[in-house]
Amino acid sequence: MESPDPSFRRRLLIESLTMLAADAQTQVAWLVKHGVMTDEIALDFDHALRMAEALVAEGQLAGEVTADLREIDVILGGMSDGENTDRWTSDALAADEGWAQARRLARRVLVAELGEWQQPLPDITVIR
């Protein structure tokens, strides 16, 4: 199976970071609009993160941002055990320190890559 081209993989990473970087109110509105759960934000990031090393190797992503990407992964992973279900609610997006830390790091990566963190939110199609 052929892997997607670098620009497509970069777009997926940027879109996932854009969702993580958005303020909580914007994130909640996006979740409602698309009819998906809060964990979709983390799942999209997880999928995109898997492509980061290849993007760095291809010159599509600055190597300096990988530490922040890994830190986001650690934060979200630490929120994922079975006893933390309250951290995956819409309310938690505004109140939970883990989401706040991930948001700050995502903004920092976007600024490093694009010069600013505020980007248009991605539109998705959910197949049910």
N, C-alpha and C positions, 0 to 999 in steps of 0.2 A: 504494500500500500504506500502510495506516495504521500509525503508529508506536505502540509499547506505551505505556501510561500511565506517568506519572512515578513512581508508587509501585512499579510493576514494575521499571522501570529502576533506581531507587534500591536495591531489594532485590538485584538482580543485582550492583550495585557493592559493596554491603555484604557480600554472600556471597563475592565474589571477594577482597575485603580480609580477610575472616575467614579464608579459606584461607591467604592470604599471611602473616597475623599469627600463625597457629598455630605452636607449637613443632614442630621437625623430626620428632620421634617421632609426634606427632599427625598431621602431614601424611602421613608414610609409611603409617600405619595407614589413613588415609582413601583414599589411592591404591590400596592393596591391596584394601580393602573394595569399591571401585568398579571395580577392574580397569583403571585408567587409568595413563598414564605421567606422570612428573614435569612435563613441559611443559604438561600440562592446567591446572596452577595458573596459569602465565603466560598461556596462551591465554584462559582465563576472564577474567583481569584485562584483557587487551587488548580483548576484546569489550566489557566493561563500561566501560572508560576512554573509549571512543568516545561514550558517552552523557553524560559528565561535564559538558561545556559546557552542554548542554540542561538538565541538572538544576540547574546554577547559575542559569541564566536563569529557570527556573521556581520558584526559591526552595526547591528540594528538597535542595540541597547548598551548604554554605558555600564561598564563593569562595576563602577562605583556604587550603583544603585542596588546591586544584588544583596548587600548586607541588609538594607532596609526591607527588601522583598522577603528575605528569610526571616527577619524579625516579625513582619506582619504574619507570616505563616506560623511562627511560634506562638504568637498571641492568639490567633484564631484557633490553633490546635489546642491550646491550653483552655480555651472556652468550650471545647467540644466533648468533654466527658459527660456521661449520663446524668451527673448530679448538677449540671449547669443549665438545665433547660430554660430557666428564667433569663439567661443571657441571650437567648435567641428569640426574644419577643420584639415587637415593634417598639414598645416602651424602653426596652434595654438599649436600643440604638442611641437614644438621647441620654440615658442615665449610666450606662455601664462604662467603666474606665477602660476595659479592653477595646471596646468599639472606638473610644476616643483616641486611644494610642494608635490603633490601626489607621484611623482617619488621618492623624497627624503624619504618620509615616507615608501613607499613600499620597498625601499632598506634597510631601517633600520629594518623592520620586517623580511625580508629575511636573513639579517645578524644574527639577534637574533635567528631565527629558524634553519638556515642551515650553518651559519658560513661565508657565502659570499652571495652577492646579484646576481652575474652573473650566470644565469642558462640557459640551452637550452630553446629556445622559444617553446611553445606548438604548435603542429600541429593540425589543426581542419578540420573537414569535414563540408562543408556548403551544406545543402540540399535545392535545389531550385525547 
